[in-house]
Amino acid sequence: MALKGGCLCGSVGYEIQGKLGEAANCHCSMCRKQSGAAFLTAAGVPTKSFRWTKGEDLLTRYESSPGAVRIFCKRCGSTLAGGPADPKGDMIWIMMGTLDDDPGIRASSHVFVGSKAPWFDITDALPKHQGFPS
């Protein structure tokens, strides 16, 4: 069964065939600014399992750090994905908030808690990593 998702205005859509990889709650300052929230939850997806189903011409990419991009709808601003700047890479990270379906997984950790918002307390028992686990 395919997972589907898309942007707020409905102009961009995507589909994932197969299972998602690991998901994490990222607390880095860039993800906080991107999401406008205390953290952003993303899941890894092999690029061979992912495809844009509509609105690919409405996507824009922002290189937030060397070699890494954030992909969003230029009409409504929804951040949909991110990952290596090379779109032919092996993995893309999907923002779980843009999924229309239950992916069957949950975040398994908190990453970059060393730069988390001081006004947010992590109250669950998930593992916490100061940066990205190696």
ABEGO torsion letter per residue (X at the ends): XBBBBEBAAGABBBBBBEBBBBBBBBABAAAAAAAGBABBBBBBBBAAABBBABGAAABBBBBABBGBBBBBBAAAGBBABBEBABAABABBBBBAAABABBAGBBBABBBGAAABBAABBBABABBBBABBBX
